[in-house]
Amino acid sequence: GHVSGKTRLDLGSNGSAPRYQASYSMEKVSADLFAQAFGIKKLEITGTLSMQGELTAKGNNREELKKTVLGSLKFRCEKGSLRRFAVFSKIFSILNVSQLFKLQLPDMVSGGMPYNTISAAISIQDGIISSQDFYVGSSAMIISAVGKVDLVKNEVDATIGVQPLQTVGKVVNHIGRAHV
């Protein structure tokens, strides 16, 4: 892929905390290599990632930086799979009713949930990450979410909508055959 960006570091004066600024753009970068490079271990993802944004933060340590982070980013992942992502794996397992009836639940750890697109526009202010348009599109389901993640308090407040496409299609197909 292609990565470009600018960074600025103001070391502060008279005891003030350092300030960090970054603007960046990435096109068609390996999502799993990106996650590994930034130490994101809880999310295993494959596919291509494109992202652009700006971030600023001020502080002497990680906690201060979390409290002051400010910025925005847009990202889009294409054609990959999600593994070990607890929320999606639970939703996928519960809502994929056709596999439930066959007593065949998906193995999210080894195979993961294939997706076509994951996208969002995200804003960050005072350690709170928020999005109004988080979207996951796959052949199995569509997931959309709005909400926020508080990095300081380690809390999530979100509303998630799920449309299990495979299940809906099979139910509609079954109803259509019953009435013919």
PEDA-V967905 format. One record per run of one state. SS is the DSSP state (H for helix, E for strand, - for the rest). FROM is the first residue (numbers start at 1). LEN is the number of residues. If there is no record, write none. Layout:
ss->SS from->FROM len->LEN
ss->SS from->FROM len->LEN
//
This chain:
ss->- from->1 len->1
ss->E from->2 len->9
ss->- from->11 len->8
ss->E from->19 len->12
ss->H from->31 len->7
ss->- from->38 len->6
ss->E from->44 len->2
ss->- from->46 len->2
ss->E from->48 len->11
ss->- from->59 len->3
ss->H from->62 len->7
ss->- from->69 len->1
ss->E from->70 len->14
ss->- from->84 len->2
ss->H from->86 len->10
ss->- from->96 len->1
ss->H from->97 len->5
ss->- from->102 len->11
ss->E from->113 len->13
ss->- from->126 len->2
ss->E from->128 len->10
ss->- from->138 len->4
ss->E from->142 len->9
ss->- from->151 len->4
ss->E from->155 len->9
ss->- from->164 len->1
ss->H from->165 len->15
ss->- from->180 len->1
//
